[in-house]
Amino acid sequence: MLRTSRHSPTPSRRAPLRTLAAAAALLSLAFTCAALPHSGAAAAAPRAADDMQSAAPRSPQVPVGVTAGVAVFDRQTGAFTEQFNATATFRSASVVKLLLALDFLWNLSPGSIPDADRARLDAMLSSSQDDAANHYWSTYGGPAIVDRMITRLGLADTAPPPAGYEGYWGYTAISARDTVKIYRHILETAPADVRDFIMQRLRQSTRCASDSFDQHFGIAAAFNRPWAVKQGWSGNYAKGTCGPGSSTSARTQVDSVPAREAAGVDLSRPALHTTGTVGAGDRSIVAVLTLHPDGTSYGKAYTDLGRLTRSLNVPGGTAPTGKWYGTWGSDVAVRKDPALGDNLLTRLPAGVEVLVGCQKKGQVVSVPPYTNDWWAYLPQYGGYVTNIYISHPDNQLPDVPLCTEQR
């Protein structure tokens, strides 16, 4: 995030597109169709080995076209389990908010924080609110904040925004290695009350960020709790769809950048970062910083970052139970119950990969030429999507169990 100052048998999935426009109008309260799903089960399967570039045979697995910097540090052994381009610098996007919070709290006990600042810090750290970051950046010196924190923490790769971009806190340069160092300071060096204050808010990360972007990608999707995260996103992504009232009818405002790169940091390509801790006692610190090809959608970046994060060796991390599937369409609704109606929980980023825990029959949904009464339960969202929008040719997913518990 970056601102200046987020069943019945039916025809095959190979059917033509011509009826989708009518279907979208028919189901305007439920979904907005964007494209037909990919045919065949391969659409949701993991990418083949020749579709990956990696530093090791299996880990980390970096999707083709993605530029990544990765570091995983096991605090129990005191050693890195993953390092891939760990010193490469990326524009930080909202990850810099960790430095803004640390700078503000450097000589201040959390117990004496004014109410207004407590509210700002809550929003900045848990829902990644930009207005709060704007306040701290403009009030406490902007680039000078970064300079102070570089000296205090001994950061080797971090740098303030380049000349001409001093007002853009999200253009602060950062590396995966330095991100690990920031978390190690919070967990191991900072006063206990500062540590607890910051980590509690990162553990309470909201699925929907303040700008309606779904920020539970990467670490938050790849591992069961306990985890704590501070995420970052920046680029020409469609407007966030997270929450019951959002839609993609508009696009995010993107700052005009006359140069693609400044001071060796790419300021243009879509960025998506996941950082935080995983496991009991914050055992592992994970930093995955990524850039994606121009034009990459938020759902595609979300999916690629997720696959990369799931490929990492993260001690203390446990993978959630379920099967990962691709989705198609935009504004796809996640509902509390397997039925249409006034039960909308959120909408998925277009084309994102989701974890399906189980499936059950529910209300029949028709999106000509498709009709289906099977619904997929997404445990990480706590709700259902119609199987029509799961990228698989069958109405009932063959490798997903039936839901046996009341949800």
C-alpha positions as CSV (number, residue, x, y, z in Angstrom):
1,M,0.0,0.0,0.0
2,L,1.4,3.4,-1.0
3,R,0.3,6.9,-0.6
4,T,2.2,10.2,-0.4
5,S,1.5,12.5,2.4
6,R,-5.4,-0.8,-1.3
7,H,-26.4,-29.3,-9.5
8,S,-27.5,-30.4,-12.0
9,P,-25.3,-31.5,-14.8
10,T,-24.7,-28.6,-17.2
11,P,-22.7,-27.9,-20.4
12,S,-19.0,-28.2,-20.2
13,R,-16.8,-25.3,-19.0
14,R,-15.6,-25.1,-22.6
15,A,-18.9,-23.5,-23.6
16,P,-18.7,-20.1,-25.4
17,L,-18.6,-16.6,-23.8
18,R,-21.7,-15.2,-25.5
19,T,-24.1,-15.8,-22.6
20,L,-22.0,-14.3,-19.8
21,A,-23.2,-10.8,-20.2
22,A,-26.8,-11.8,-19.5
23,A,-25.7,-13.9,-16.6
24,A,-23.8,-11.0,-15.0
25,A,-27.0,-8.9,-15.1
26,L,-29.0,-11.7,-13.7
27,L,-26.7,-12.2,-10.8
28,S,-25.6,-8.6,-10.1
29,L,-26.3,-9.0,-6.4
30,A,-24.0,-12.1,-6.3
31,F,-21.1,-11.8,-8.7
32,T,-19.6,-9.9,-11.6
33,C,-18.2,-12.1,-14.3
34,A,-14.9,-11.2,-15.9
35,A,-13.8,-14.2,-17.9
36,L,-14.4,-17.9,-18.4
37,P,-12.5,-20.2,-16.2
38,H,-9.5,-22.1,-17.5
39,S,-10.6,-25.5,-18.8
40,G,-9.4,-28.6,-17.0
41,A,-8.1,-29.3,-13.5
42,A,-4.7,-28.1,-14.5
43,A,-5.9,-24.6,-13.9
44,A,-5.7,-25.0,-10.2
45,A,-2.7,-27.4,-10.0
46,P,0.7,-26.2,-8.8
47,R,3.0,-25.0,-11.6
48,A,5.3,-27.4,-13.3
49,A,9.0,-27.4,-12.4
50,D,9.9,-25.7,-15.7
51,D,7.6,-22.9,-14.8
52,M,9.6,-21.9,-11.8
53,Q,13.0,-20.3,-11.2
54,S,14.6,-21.2,-7.8
55,A,17.8,-21.0,-5.9
56,A,17.5,-24.6,-4.8
57,P,15.8,-27.7,-6.1
58,R,12.6,-27.0,-4.1
59,S,12.9,-24.0,-1.9
60,P,12.3,-21.2,-2.5
61,Q,10.2,-21.5,-5.6
62,V,10.0,-18.1,-7.3
63,P,7.3,-17.9,-10.0
64,V,8.5,-16.9,-13.4
65,G,8.5,-13.1,-13.9
66,V,8.6,-12.4,-10.2
67,T,11.6,-10.6,-8.6
68,A,12.0,-11.7,-5.0
69,G,14.1,-11.1,-1.9
70,V,13.6,-13.7,0.8
71,A,15.0,-14.3,4.3
72,V,13.7,-16.7,6.9
73,F,15.5,-16.7,10.3
74,D,15.0,-19.4,13.0
75,R,15.2,-17.6,16.3
76,Q,15.5,-21.0,18.1
77,T,18.7,-22.0,16.3
78,G,19.9,-18.5,15.5
79,A,20.4,-19.3,11.9
80,F,18.8,-18.5,8.5
81,T,16.9,-21.4,6.9
82,E,16.3,-19.3,3.7
83,Q,18.2,-16.6,2.0
84,F,17.5,-15.6,-1.6
85,N,18.6,-12.2,-2.9
86,A,18.3,-11.3,0.8
87,T,20.3,-8.0,0.3
88,A,18.4,-6.8,-2.8
89,T,16.5,-3.6,-2.2
90,F,12.8,-3.0,-2.9
91,R,10.6,-0.1,-2.2
92,S,9.1,-0.8,1.1
93,A,5.5,0.1,0.6
94,S,3.8,-0.2,4.0
95,V,6.5,-2.3,5.6
96,V,8.2,1.0,6.5
97,K,5.4,1.5,9.0
98,L,7.3,-0.7,11.4
99,L,10.1,2.0,11.4
100,L,7.6,4.8,11.8
101,A,6.1,3.1,14.9
102,L,9.5,2.3,16.4
103,D,10.8,5.8,15.9
104,F,7.7,7.3,17.6
105,L,8.1,4.9,20.5
106,W,11.9,5.2,20.8
107,N,11.8,7.3,23.9
108,L,8.2,6.8,24.9
109,S,6.5,4.1,26.9
110,P,3.4,2.7,25.3
111,G,1.6,3.3,28.6
112,S,2.0,7.1,28.1
113,I,0.9,7.2,24.5
114,P,-1.8,9.9,24.0
115,D,-5.2,8.5,23.0
116,A,-5.0,10.0,19.5
117,D,-1.6,8.4,18.8
118,R,-2.8,5.1,20.2
119,A,-5.7,5.1,17.7
120,R,-3.3,6.0,14.9
121,L,-0.8,3.3,15.8
122,D,-3.6,0.7,16.1
123,A,-4.9,1.5,12.6
124,M,-1.4,1.8,11.1
125,L,-0.1,-1.5,12.4
126,S,-3.2,-3.7,12.2
127,S,-5.1,-2.4,9.2
128,S,-2.2,-0.6,7.5
129,Q,-3.9,2.8,7.5
130,D,-2.0,5.3,5.3
131,D,-3.4,8.4,6.9
132,A,-1.7,7.4,10.1
133,A,1.6,6.9,8.3
134,N,1.2,10.3,6.6
135,H,0.9,11.9,10.0
136,Y,4.0,10.4,11.5
137,W,6.0,11.0,8.3
138,S,5.1,14.6,8.0
139,T,5.3,15.3,11.8
140,Y,8.6,13.7,12.7
141,G,10.9,14.5,9.8
142,G,10.0,12.2,6.9
143,P,13.4,10.8,5.5
144,A,15.0,11.7,8.8
145,I,13.0,9.0,10.5
146,V,14.6,6.4,8.2
147,D,18.1,7.9,8.8
148,R,17.6,7.6,12.6
149,M,16.4,4.1,12.4
150,I,19.3,3.0,10.1
151,T,21.7,4.2,12.8
152,R,19.8,2.8,15.7
153,L,19.2,-0.7,14.3
154,G,22.4,-0.9,12.2
155,L,20.5,-1.5,9.0
156,A,22.8,-2.2,6.0
157,D,20.5,-1.9,3.0
158,T,17.8,0.5,4.0
159,A,17.7,4.1,2.7
160,P,15.3,7.0,2.7
161,P,13.2,7.7,-0.4
162,P,15.4,9.0,-3.3
163,A,15.9,12.6,-4.1
164,G,12.7,14.1,-5.5
165,Y,10.5,11.6,-3.7
166,E,11.0,12.7,-0.1
167,G,7.3,12.8,0.6
168,Y,6.8,9.2,-0.5
169,W,7.3,7.1,2.6
170,G,6.6,3.9,0.7
171,Y,9.6,4.6,-1.5
172,T,12.0,3.9,1.4
173,A,14.4,1.2,0.3
174,I,14.5,-2.0,2.3
175,S,15.8,-5.6,2.0
176,A,14.7,-8.9,3.3
177,R,17.9,-9.1,5.4
178,D,17.2,-5.7,7.0
179,T,13.5,-6.6,7.6
180,V,14.6,-9.6,9.6
181,K,16.9,-7.2,11.6
182,I,13.9,-4.9,12.3
183,Y,11.9,-7.8,13.7
184,R,14.8,-9.1,15.7
185,H,15.1,-5.7,17.3
186,I,11.4,-5.6,18.2
187,L,11.5,-9.1,19.6
188,E,14.9,-9.2,21.3
189,T,16.1,-5.7,22.0
190,A,13.2,-3.3,22.3
191,P,11.7,-2.7,25.8
192,A,9.2,-5.4,26.6
193,D,6.3,-3.1,26.6
194,V,7.2,-1.8,23.1
195,R,7.7,-5.3,21.9
196,D,4.3,-6.4,23.2
197,F,2.5,-3.2,21.9
198,I,3.8,-3.7,18.3
199,M,3.5,-7.5,18.1
200,Q,0.0,-7.5,19.6
201,R,-1.2,-5.2,16.8
202,L,0.6,-7.3,14.1
203,R,-1.1,-10.4,15.5
204,Q,-4.4,-8.6,15.2
205,S,-3.9,-7.9,11.5
206,T,-7.3,-7.4,9.9
207,R,-8.2,-9.3,6.7
208,C,-9.5,-6.1,5.2
209,A,-7.0,-3.2,5.2
210,S,-8.2,0.3,5.6
211,D,-8.2,0.8,1.8
212,S,-10.3,-2.4,1.2
213,F,-7.4,-4.5,0.1
214,D,-7.3,-8.1,1.4
215,Q,-4.0,-8.2,3.3
216,H,-4.1,-11.8,4.5
217,F,-1.8,-13.1,1.8
218,G,1.7,-14.7,2.1
219,I,2.4,-15.6,5.7
220,A,-1.2,-15.1,6.8
221,A,-2.5,-17.6,4.2
222,A,0.4,-20.1,4.2
223,F,0.5,-20.9,7.9
224,N,-1.8,-21.6,10.7
225,R,-1.7,-19.2,13.7
226,P,0.1,-18.1,15.7
227,W,1.5,-15.5,13.3
228,A,2.0,-11.8,13.2
229,V,2.3,-9.8,10.0
230,K,3.0,-6.4,8.5
231,Q,2.3,-6.5,4.8
232,G,2.9,-4.1,1.9
233,W,1.5,-3.4,-1.5
234,S,2.1,-0.8,-4.1
235,G,1.2,-0.5,-7.8
236,N,-1.5,0.0,-10.4
237,Y,-3.8,-2.6,-8.9
238,A,-7.6,-2.5,-9.3
239,K,-9.4,-1.1,-6.3
240,G,-9.5,-3.4,-3.2
241,T,-12.5,-5.7,-3.0
242,C,-12.3,-6.7,0.7
243,G,-15.4,-6.3,2.8
244,P,-19.1,-6.6,2.2
245,G,-19.6,-3.2,0.6
246,S,-16.6,-3.0,-1.8
247,S,-16.5,-3.5,-5.6
248,T,-13.9,-3.0,-8.3
249,S,-15.8,-0.2,-10.2
250,A,-12.9,2.1,-9.7
251,R,-9.1,1.9,-9.7
252,T,-6.6,2.9,-7.1
253,Q,-5.0,6.3,-7.5
254,V,-1.4,5.7,-8.5
255,D,1.2,8.4,-7.9
256,S,2.7,9.8,-11.1
257,V,6.3,8.5,-11.3
258,P,8.5,10.1,-14.0
259,A,11.2,7.5,-13.7
260,R,10.9,3.7,-13.3
261,E,13.9,3.5,-11.0
262,A,15.6,5.9,-8.6
263,A,18.7,5.2,-6.6
264,G,18.6,1.6,-7.7
265,V,15.1,1.0,-6.4
266,D,12.3,0.0,-8.8
267,L,9.4,2.5,-8.2
268,S,7.1,1.2,-10.9
269,R,6.5,-2.5,-11.0
270,P,3.7,-3.8,-8.8
271,A,5.0,-4.7,-5.4
272,L,3.6,-7.1,-2.8
273,H,5.4,-8.0,0.4
274,T,4.7,-10.3,3.3
275,T,6.7,-9.9,6.5
276,G,6.3,-11.1,10.1
277,T,6.7,-14.0,12.5
278,V,5.4,-17.6,12.5
279,G,5.1,-20.2,15.2
280,A,4.9,-20.3,18.9
281,G,7.1,-17.8,20.6
282,D,7.6,-16.0,17.2
283,R,10.0,-18.7,16.4
284,S,10.6,-17.8,12.7
285,I,11.0,-14.3,11.2
286,V,9.9,-14.3,7.6
287,A,10.5,-11.6,5.0
288,V,9.4,-12.1,1.4
289,L,9.6,-8.9,-0.8
290,T,8.4,-9.2,-4.4
291,L,8.0,-7.2,-7.6
292,H,5.7,-8.4,-10.4
293,P,5.5,-7.7,-14.2
294,D,3.7,-4.6,-15.3
295,G,0.0,-5.2,-15.5
296,T,-0.1,-8.0,-13.0
297,S,-3.4,-8.0,-11.2
298,Y,-3.7,-8.0,-7.4
299,G,-5.1,-11.6,-7.4
300,K,-2.2,-12.9,-9.6
301,A,0.4,-11.2,-7.4
302,Y,-1.4,-12.5,-4.3
303,T,-1.3,-16.0,-5.7
304,D,2.3,-16.0,-6.8
305,L,3.4,-14.6,-3.5
306,G,1.4,-17.3,-1.7
307,R,3.0,-20.1,-3.7
308,L,6.5,-18.7,-3.0
309,T,5.8,-18.3,0.7
310,R,4.4,-21.9,0.9
311,S,7.6,-23.2,-0.6
312,L,9.8,-21.9,2.2
313,N,11.4,-23.8,5.1
314,V,9.8,-22.0,8.1
315,P,10.5,-23.7,11.4
316,G,7.5,-23.7,13.7
317,G,5.1,-23.1,10.8
318,T,2.2,-25.5,10.1
319,A,0.3,-25.5,6.8
320,P,-3.5,-25.2,7.0
321,T,-5.6,-28.2,5.9
322,G,-7.3,-28.0,2.5
323,K,-6.7,-27.9,-1.2
324,W,-5.6,-24.8,-3.1
325,Y,-7.6,-23.9,-6.2
326,G,-7.7,-21.1,-8.6
327,T,-10.7,-18.9,-9.1
328,W,-12.0,-16.9,-12.0
329,G,-14.3,-13.8,-12.4
330,S,-14.2,-10.6,-10.5
331,D,-16.1,-9.4,-7.4
332,V,-16.7,-13.1,-6.5
333,A,-18.7,-13.2,-3.3
334,V,-17.7,-15.1,-0.2
335,R,-20.9,-15.8,1.8
336,K,-21.7,-16.8,5.3
337,D,-24.0,-19.6,4.0
338,P,-24.1,-21.6,0.8
339,A,-26.8,-19.5,-0.6
340,L,-27.4,-16.1,-2.2
341,G,-29.0,-13.3,-0.1
342,D,-28.0,-10.8,2.5
343,N,-25.1,-12.8,3.8
344,L,-22.0,-11.3,2.0
345,L,-18.8,-11.5,4.0
346,T,-16.3,-10.2,1.4
347,R,-15.3,-10.3,-2.2
348,L,-12.2,-12.1,-3.5
349,P,-9.4,-10.4,-5.5
350,A,-10.0,-11.3,-9.1
351,G,-8.5,-14.6,-10.1
352,V,-6.9,-15.3,-6.7
353,E,-6.0,-18.8,-5.5
354,V,-8.0,-20.0,-2.4
355,L,-7.8,-22.8,0.1
356,V,-10.9,-25.0,0.0
357,G,-11.5,-27.0,3.2
358,C,-14.7,-28.9,2.3
359,Q,-17.8,-28.6,0.0
360,K,-21.5,-29.1,0.4
361,K,-24.7,-28.7,-1.6
362,G,-26.6,-25.4,-1.2
363,Q,-28.7,-23.1,-3.3
364,V,-28.6,-23.7,-7.0
365,V,-26.8,-20.9,-8.8
366,S,-27.0,-20.2,-12.5
367,V,-24.4,-18.3,-14.5
368,P,-25.3,-19.5,-18.1
369,P,-24.1,-21.8,-19.4
370,Y,-23.3,-23.0,-15.9
371,T,-25.6,-24.2,-13.2
372,N,-24.4,-25.6,-9.9
373,D,-25.6,-26.3,-6.4
374,W,-22.2,-27.2,-4.9
375,W,-20.4,-24.6,-2.7
376,A,-16.8,-24.6,-1.5
377,Y,-16.1,-23.7,2.1
378,L,-13.0,-21.4,2.4
379,P,-11.8,-21.8,6.0
380,Q,-9.5,-18.8,5.9
381,Y,-12.5,-16.6,5.1
382,G,-15.1,-18.4,7.2
383,G,-17.5,-18.6,4.3
384,Y,-18.6,-20.2,1.0
385,V,-18.2,-19.5,-2.7
386,T,-20.2,-21.2,-5.4
387,N,-18.2,-23.9,-7.2
388,I,-19.0,-22.2,-10.5
389,Y,-16.1,-19.8,-9.8
390,I,-13.6,-22.5,-8.8
391,S,-11.3,-23.3,-11.6
392,H,-12.2,-26.9,-12.2
393,P,-14.4,-28.5,-14.9
394,D,-16.6,-30.6,-12.5
395,N,-19.5,-29.3,-10.4
396,Q,-18.3,-31.3,-7.4
397,L,-14.6,-31.0,-6.7
398,P,-13.2,-34.6,-6.8
399,D,-10.5,-34.2,-4.1
400,V,-12.3,-32.1,-1.5
401,P,-14.3,-33.8,1.3
402,L,-17.9,-33.0,2.2
403,C,-18.5,-30.6,5.0
404,T,-19.6,-32.7,8.0
405,E,-19.7,-29.9,10.6
406,Q,-22.3,-27.2,10.9
407,R,-20.6,-24.0,9.7
